[in-house]
Amino acid sequence: MRALLFGLSLVFASAVWAIDPLPFADADQEARFRVLVAELRCVQCQNQNLADSDALIAKDLRKEIFDQMQAGQSDDEIVAFLVERYGEFVLYRPPFSGMNVLLWIGPLLIVVFGGIGIAAHLRRRARTSVTAPRAPLNEDIDW
């Protein structure tokens, strides 16, 4: 039983080790840090945010964010620095701008054009559907 509890404690403790312990000044600063790393994407993992990633670059970026927070940078300045360095890819919610328009309206366009295509196909199919001709009755058969 003790071995089971020890094993479970190791499993659950690993979640705590995901973000390196950093010397935050207060709880507000830690909350701000957690929000920032949750909103930024790991440039190596691509489908994980910085908080969840175990990649070395994510660890470095978390440290960079912490250092910039200690230097007095605002959240917008930190995000602008990371976007300048790594591109808008680091943002989970990229801004609605020139290159990202297709990302924002692409799914809507797919649904609209898909619906138009399906409707056109069904109309064409309804117009061209011909009932199969009936076979002539054979009058020579006596029942």
PyMOL commands that set and color helices and strands:
alter all, ss='L'
color gray80, all
select helices_A, chain A and resi 2-16+27-39+56-70+75-86+88-90+101-128
alter helices_A, ss='H'
color red, helices_A
deselect
rebuild
show_as cartoon
